[in-house]
Amino acid sequence: MSQKVKVSEVVVLAGLAAFAYWRYSKMTVHEKEKVYSDIKEIGEKVIKELLPEGIKGLLPSFAKS
């Protein structure tokens, strides 16, 4: 990969991060809580489906699930 491509990728990622920050800062408290709960729900779903059983036993929140 050339240096120009790497720099342009970094600029695009920085722009996306700035847009996401701006968008999040303009949300209401209710919208922020919904985003947080959605992310938490997706994370728990990924852990339940993809994490091996041996490792799940090491996590206190998933030991009994």
C-alpha positions in Angstrom: 0.0 0.0 0.0 1.3 3.4 -0.8 1.6 6.2 1.7 -1.2 8.2 0.1 -3.7 5.4 0.5 -2.8 5.0 4.2 -3.1 8.7 4.8 -6.5 8.9 3.0 -7.8 5.9 5.1 -6.7 7.6 8.3 -8.5 10.8 7.2 -11.7 8.9 6.3 -11.6 7.1 9.7 -11.0 10.4 11.6 -13.9 12.0 9.7 -16.2 9.1 10.6 -15.1 9.3 14.2 -15.8 13.0 14.3 -19.2 12.6 12.7 -20.1 9.8 15.2 -19.0 12.0 18.2 -21.0 15.0 16.8 -24.0 12.8 16.3 -23.8 11.3 19.8 -23.3 14.7 21.4 -26.6 15.9 19.8 -28.7 13.0 21.1 -31.1 13.2 23.9 -30.6 11.3 27.2 -33.2 8.8 26.1 -31.5 8.2 22.7 -28.1 7.8 24.4 -29.6 5.2 26.9 -31.1 3.3 23.9 -27.7 3.2 22.1 -26.0 2.0 25.2 -28.6 -0.8 25.9 -28.4 -1.9 22.2 -24.6 -2.1 22.3 -24.8 -4.0 25.6 -27.4 -6.4 24.2 -25.4 -7.1 21.0 -22.2 -7.7 23.0 -24.0 -10.2 25.3 -25.4 -12.0 22.3 -22.0 -12.2 20.6 -20.5 -13.6 23.8 -23.2 -16.2 24.2 -23.0 -17.4 20.6 -19.3 -17.2 19.8 -17.4 -17.6 23.0 -16.3 -21.2 23.8 -18.0 -22.8 26.9 -14.7 -23.1 28.8 -14.1 -19.4 28.6 -17.7 -18.5 29.5 -17.3 -20.3 32.8 -14.5 -17.8 33.7 -16.8 -14.8 33.2 -19.0 -14.2 36.3 -21.9 -12.8 34.4 -22.1 -15.9 32.1 -21.1 -18.6 34.5 -24.7 -19.6 35.3 -26.2 -18.9 31.8 
